Amino acid sequence: MQEENRLRIERLVDGYLEQRRALNWSPRTIESYRSHLKAFISYLAAETNTEELDAVTPALLRRYQTYLYHWTDSRGRGRTLATQGARLSALRSFLRDLVRTEVLAHDPSSTLALPKRRQQLPRVILTKREIARLLRAPDCSTPLGCRDRAVIEVLYATGIRNAELRGLQMSDLDLVGGVAQIRKGKNAKDRVVPLGRAAVTAVREYLEAGRPQLLAGRRSDSTPAETLFLSRSGRPLQALGVIEPLRRHARRIRLKKAVTPHTLRHSCATHMLQGRADLRYIQALLGHGSLATTQIYTQVEVTDLKAVHRRCHPRERGMRLP
């Protein structure tokens, strides 16, 4: 592909994403779309002789879909169906917009079918006893231990995502009311989540004994931090700044399961369901756009269902045959 043609396509992508920004798409979603569209441009340049978008055909898109399916990295690992679907979905949205803005006369992706994804059960769910052990793992006599205890309490109490936790600002907290504002969660949606008494207590202790010491580590020329959870250097946490402490505490208590923020999210939802919470309340807590997404947690209760079956079914209780 000639450089001027590549630059022309990239400018169209920039214009498309700038319009998404004006439509209040989240920065993370915009950067994700940029990455997916950049991958398609690279495919056009390396794998085809196509120079212009108006030369893209349904057949070419089907070949691209096959390419995504068979692609592997140097370790032989392929892309998940979720990633394949996200790349094709971003491309389809981009091409549709070009038709809408009359850059293209027709949409070559109109017949493109996205890969069908299986709804998978959460891989790891912690038991209530394992959660209790994890909560006792941080050394709350240190600023970082105090922070980690508050992080675990908040993740388990609310089921919020890693990015949502890191995005929490001081002004988002209402400790008297026991709630937190989640701003620009997934798909740029805001919501309010209850913290619960234990999480409120842990956050108060962190604000009194942990955060001031972490904040003192910031350079004097830095602007004041409004982010709730801070790193050792007093700066907002990065993604691994949440994940690595969880892994470390899990190793400390010899927990065999992989522990991530999403593990605590799944555990929160599962334990709420076991406590007979209505699915729609769990949907609101987790910020799911569709109840169908939340219903996946009904399938992880099979152990409880078996226990009830043993206790209640006539045949399990020794019903005799006539």
RAZIGI-V965864 format. One record per residue. N is the residue number from 1. RES is the residue in one letter. OMEGA is omega in radians with two decimals (none if undefined). BURIAL is 1 if it has 9 or more other ideal C-beta (glycine too) atoms within 8 Angstrom, else 0. D_LAST is the distance of its C-alpha to the last C-alpha in Angstrom with 1 decimal. Layout:
BEGIN
N	RES	OMEGA	BURIAL	D_LAST
N	RES	OMEGA	BURIAL	D_LAST
END
This chain:
BEGIN
1	M	3.11	0	80.4
2	Q	-3.05	0	83.8
3	E	-3.12	0	84.1
4	E	3.09	0	85.3
5	N	3.09	1	82.2
6	R	3.13	1	79.9
7	L	3.12	0	81.6
8	R	3.12	1	81.4
9	I	3.13	1	77.6
10	E	3.09	1	77.4
11	R	3.07	0	79.4
12	L	3.08	1	77.0
13	V	3.12	1	74.1
14	D	3.14	0	76.2
15	G	3.11	0	76.8
16	Y	-3.11	1	73.1
17	L	3.09	1	72.1
18	E	3.08	0	74.8
19	Q	3.08	1	73.5
20	R	3.10	1	70.0
21	R	3.10	1	71.7
22	A	3.10	0	73.2
23	L	3.05	0	69.7
24	N	2.98	0	68.7
25	W	-3.13	0	66.6
26	S	3.11	1	66.0
27	P	-3.13	0	68.3
28	R	3.13	0	65.5
29	T	-3.14	1	64.2
30	I	3.14	1	67.7
31	E	3.08	0	68.3
32	S	3.12	1	65.0
33	Y	3.13	1	66.0
34	R	3.14	1	69.5
35	S	-3.12	0	68.0
36	H	-3.12	1	65.7
37	L	3.07	1	68.6
38	K	3.12	1	71.0
39	A	3.13	1	68.6
40	F	3.11	1	68.8
41	I	3.11	1	72.6
42	S	3.09	0	72.7
43	Y	3.12	1	70.5
44	L	-3.07	1	72.9
45	A	-3.02	1	75.9
46	A	-2.97	0	74.5
47	E	-3.09	0	72.3
48	T	3.04	0	73.9
49	N	-3.08	0	77.3
50	T	-3.11	1	76.5
51	E	-3.06	0	79.2
52	E	3.13	0	78.3
53	L	3.14	1	75.1
54	D	3.05	0	75.9
55	A	3.10	0	75.5
56	V	-3.08	1	71.9
57	T	3.04	0	69.6
58	P	3.14	1	65.9
59	A	3.11	0	66.0
60	L	3.14	1	67.7
61	L	3.09	1	65.0
62	R	3.08	1	62.3
63	R	3.10	0	64.2
64	Y	3.10	1	64.4
65	Q	3.09	1	60.6
66	T	3.10	0	60.2
67	Y	3.12	1	62.8
68	L	-3.10	1	60.9
69	Y	-3.05	1	57.7
70	H	-3.07	0	59.3
71	W	3.03	0	61.7
72	T	3.11	0	61.5
73	D	-3.07	0	63.7
74	S	3.12	0	65.5
75	R	3.13	0	62.4
76	G	-3.13	0	60.4
77	R	3.12	0	58.4
78	G	3.09	1	57.8
79	R	3.09	1	57.4
80	T	3.07	0	54.1
81	L	3.12	1	52.8
82	A	3.13	0	53.6
83	T	3.11	0	57.3
84	Q	3.14	1	57.5
85	G	-3.14	1	56.2
86	A	3.14	1	58.6
87	R	3.14	1	61.6
88	L	3.13	1	60.8
89	S	3.10	1	60.1
90	A	3.14	1	63.4
91	L	3.14	1	65.3
92	R	3.11	1	63.7
93	S	3.13	1	64.7
94	F	-3.11	1	68.2
95	L	3.08	1	68.8
96	R	-3.14	1	67.5
97	D	3.10	1	70.0
98	L	3.05	1	72.8
99	V	-3.13	1	72.1
100	R	-3.13	0	72.0
101	T	3.06	0	75.4
102	E	2.99	0	76.7
103	V	3.07	0	77.4
104	L	3.13	1	75.2
105	A	-3.13	0	75.1
106	H	-3.10	0	71.5
107	D	-3.13	1	68.4
108	P	-3.12	1	67.5
109	S	-3.04	1	64.2
110	S	-3.13	0	62.9
111	T	-3.09	0	60.5
112	L	3.12	1	59.7
113	A	3.13	0	55.9
114	L	3.13	0	55.0
115	P	3.14	1	52.5
116	K	-3.12	0	48.9
117	R	3.02	0	47.8
118	R	3.06	0	44.3
119	Q	-3.02	0	43.2
120	Q	3.03	0	42.9
121	L	3.02	0	41.1
122	P	-3.05	1	43.5
123	R	-3.06	0	44.1
124	V	3.02	1	44.6
125	I	3.07	1	43.1
126	L	3.02	1	44.3
127	T	3.12	0	42.0
128	K	3.11	0	43.2
129	R	3.11	0	44.3
130	E	3.06	1	46.2
131	I	-3.14	1	47.9
132	A	3.11	0	49.0
133	R	3.14	1	50.4
134	L	3.14	1	52.3
135	L	3.14	1	53.7
136	R	-3.03	0	55.1
137	A	-3.09	1	56.7
138	P	3.05	1	60.0
139	D	-3.03	0	62.9
140	C	3.06	1	63.7
141	S	3.11	0	67.1
142	T	3.13	0	68.4
143	P	-3.13	1	69.0
144	L	3.09	1	66.9
145	G	3.08	1	64.0
146	C	3.09	1	64.3
147	R	-3.08	1	64.2
148	D	3.10	1	61.2
149	R	3.12	1	59.1
150	A	3.12	1	59.9
151	V	-3.12	1	59.1
152	I	3.13	1	55.7
153	E	-3.10	1	54.9
154	V	3.13	1	56.1
155	L	-3.11	1	54.2
156	Y	-3.11	1	50.9
157	A	-2.97	1	51.5
158	T	-3.07	1	52.4
159	G	-3.11	1	51.1
160	I	-3.10	1	54.5
161	R	3.13	1	55.7
162	N	-3.10	1	58.4
163	A	3.13	0	61.1
164	E	3.09	1	60.2
165	L	-3.11	1	60.5
166	R	-3.13	1	63.8
167	G	-3.11	1	65.1
168	L	3.08	1	64.6
169	Q	3.12	1	67.9
170	M	-3.10	0	68.9
171	S	3.14	0	69.3
172	D	-3.07	1	65.6
173	L	2.93	1	64.4
174	D	-3.06	0	63.9
175	L	3.08	1	62.9
176	V	3.11	0	63.3
177	G	3.12	0	60.9
178	G	-3.13	1	58.7
179	V	3.07	1	58.7
180	A	3.06	1	60.3
181	Q	3.03	1	61.6
182	I	-3.06	1	60.6
183	R	3.13	0	63.4
184	K	3.02	0	63.3
185	G	-3.14	1	59.9
186	K	-3.08	0	58.3
187	N	3.04	0	59.7
188	A	-3.13	1	62.3
189	K	3.04	1	60.0
190	D	3.02	0	60.7
191	R	3.09	1	58.1
192	V	-3.13	0	57.8
193	V	3.06	1	55.3
194	P	3.13	1	54.5
195	L	-3.06	1	55.5
196	G	-3.02	0	53.6
197	R	-3.08	0	55.2
198	A	3.14	0	54.8
199	A	3.11	1	56.5
200	V	3.13	1	59.2
201	T	-3.14	0	60.0
202	A	3.13	1	60.2
203	V	3.09	1	62.4
204	R	3.14	1	64.7
205	E	3.10	1	65.1
206	Y	-3.13	1	65.9
207	L	-3.11	0	68.4
208	E	-2.98	0	70.1
209	A	-3.06	1	70.1
210	G	-3.03	1	69.3
211	R	3.14	1	70.6
212	P	3.13	1	74.2
213	Q	3.09	1	74.7
214	L	3.13	1	73.4
215	L	-3.14	1	75.6
216	A	3.13	0	78.6
217	G	3.12	0	78.3
218	R	3.06	1	79.2
219	R	-3.08	0	82.7
220	S	-3.12	0	85.1
221	D	-3.14	0	85.9
222	S	3.08	1	82.3
223	T	-3.13	0	81.2
224	P	-3.12	0	79.0
225	A	3.05	1	75.3
226	E	3.14	0	73.0
227	T	-3.07	1	69.9
228	L	-3.05	1	67.4
229	F	-3.02	1	66.4
230	L	3.08	1	69.3
231	S	3.12	1	69.9
232	R	-3.12	0	71.8
233	S	3.09	0	75.0
234	G	-3.13	1	74.2
235	R	3.10	1	73.4
236	P	-3.13	1	70.3
237	L	2.93	1	67.5
238	Q	-3.07	0	66.8
239	A	-3.13	1	63.3
240	L	3.09	0	63.4
241	G	3.03	1	64.7
242	V	-3.05	1	61.3
243	I	-3.04	1	59.2
244	E	3.07	0	61.2
245	P	3.10	1	60.9
246	L	3.11	1	57.1
247	R	-3.11	1	56.9
248	R	3.14	0	59.2
249	H	3.09	1	57.2
250	A	3.10	1	54.0
251	R	-3.10	0	55.7
252	R	-3.13	0	57.0
253	I	3.10	1	53.6
254	R	3.08	0	52.3
255	L	-3.06	1	49.9
256	K	-3.07	0	48.6
257	K	3.06	1	47.9
258	A	-3.09	0	50.6
259	V	3.08	1	51.7
260	T	3.04	1	53.6
261	P	3.14	1	54.1
262	H	3.04	1	51.4
263	T	3.13	1	49.0
264	L	3.07	1	49.6
265	R	3.12	1	49.3
266	H	-3.12	1	45.8
267	S	3.09	1	44.8
268	C	-3.11	1	46.1
269	A	-3.11	1	44.1
270	T	-3.12	1	40.9
271	H	3.05	1	41.2
272	M	3.14	1	42.1
273	L	3.09	1	39.0
274	Q	3.08	0	36.9
275	G	3.08	0	38.6
276	R	3.03	0	37.3
277	A	3.09	0	40.7
278	D	-3.11	0	40.8
279	L	-3.09	1	41.5
280	R	3.07	0	44.7
281	Y	3.09	1	46.1
282	I	3.08	1	45.5
283	Q	-3.14	1	47.1
284	A	-3.13	0	50.2
285	L	-3.07	1	50.4
286	L	-3.14	1	50.4
287	G	3.09	1	52.6
288	H	3.10	0	50.4
289	G	-3.08	0	51.7
290	S	3.09	0	48.4
291	L	3.13	1	45.0
292	A	3.10	0	43.5
293	T	-3.13	1	45.3
294	T	-3.06	1	43.7
295	Q	3.10	1	40.2
296	I	-3.09	1	40.3
297	Y	3.09	1	39.6
298	T	-3.10	0	36.2
299	Q	-3.12	0	35.2
300	V	-3.13	1	36.2
301	E	-3.07	1	33.6
302	V	3.11	0	30.8
303	T	3.09	0	30.8
304	D	-3.13	0	30.3
305	L	3.12	0	27.6
306	K	3.13	0	25.7
307	A	3.11	0	26.2
308	V	3.13	0	24.9
309	H	3.13	1	21.9
310	R	-3.06	0	21.1
311	R	-2.93	0	21.7
312	C	-3.05	0	19.9
313	H	-3.10	0	17.1
314	P	-3.11	0	13.6
315	R	3.09	0	12.7
316	E	-3.13	1	16.0
317	R	3.02	0	15.4
318	G	3.10	0	12.5
319	M	-3.11	0	9.5
320	R	3.08	0	6.5
321	L	-3.13	0	3.8
322	P	none	0	0.0
END
